[in-house]
């Protein structure tokens, strides 16, 4: 039965949980470390929860279905997922990555992966000639689209064509768009990554990460890695992400609606110098995003006229928290230069446009009028004008 997206979010692959005789609508939390065997040489299919757990397995099946992959693996965090994925490479391998990535990914590549003998070329994949950076030992392209935090949009089909010409893997971090708006595997990618902490979970209450692939060979390698390094997602956290996914379509639509309204307000605000959002018509990102995604998402970044104003906004919003992370029901404001990208070298950060005047906003599902009023109050109060707070 070919199910549509919202139905998949609720039921996954429609397989019944035959081990549960109760008829429970909510998939059970199998809070166990180990499993009894009927006899020597026979298994129930579950041996030890580091290898697999029924709750985690069900979550992985749902996520694989949403991303149109043959397999998905659930990890204890997004960074755990990327760290495990890097184990498919060996010393001497070279990867091309986008320069504007989540700071945690850059930290991992610069401090752990390079120590292990893997080298990188960090470039602007949306503007530079990516193919000119391919070397004899290049093994993969690693991109985010939109990028974090400057919202550059990379053409996934174009990157997939380059990867095929040079026998490379194309890895796409799809966290910002979620599988609701974008499916990189369907556009030619080999591997998709998610920080499930964000939109998939959607409630800022647990951590998780995912690696999804359409290759049986890669899936087999990743299954060996996850059981060996032991970074699989715990049963309770798996259940929390399953719960969050059930409302993913509703949350994504409402959050996108709010993001668009906030963008319109910020574009008209004189104290805001730049707004970065792929849904702005006429922007460099707009047509590419429109061609490969079903929406523009709820992430946006904006630059204000001074560092002092940026700090003032963070301190004076009354509804919107100043907090790291994104993708939850709450709208969050993040200051990339001291939070998500604090470990990125200053020259690299500034070259990517991440100055002390830049703020990143993850739109939640509140009433958009309240969010705009909150931002307006914080901005207007900077120059002494005390706006009436509604």
Protein Blocks (a to p, Z undefined) as FASTA:
>chain_A
ZZdfklmmmnonopacfkbmnopabacddddfbdcdfbghiaehiabfklpcfklmmmmm
mmmmmnopabdcddfbfklmmmmmmmmpcehiacdddfbdcfklmmmmmmmmmmnopacd
dddfklmcfklmpcfklcbdcddddddfklpacdfklmmmmmmmnopacdddfklnopml
ocfklnopabdcddfklmmnonopaccdddddfbfklmmmmmmmmmmnopaccfklmmmm
mmmmmmmmmmmmmmmmmmmmmmmmmmmpmklmbdcdfklghiaklmmmmmmpcbebjadc
dddfbfklmmmmmmmpcklccdedehiabdcdddfklmmmmmgcfklmmmnopafkbccd
dddfbdfklmmmmmmmmmmmmnopacddZZ
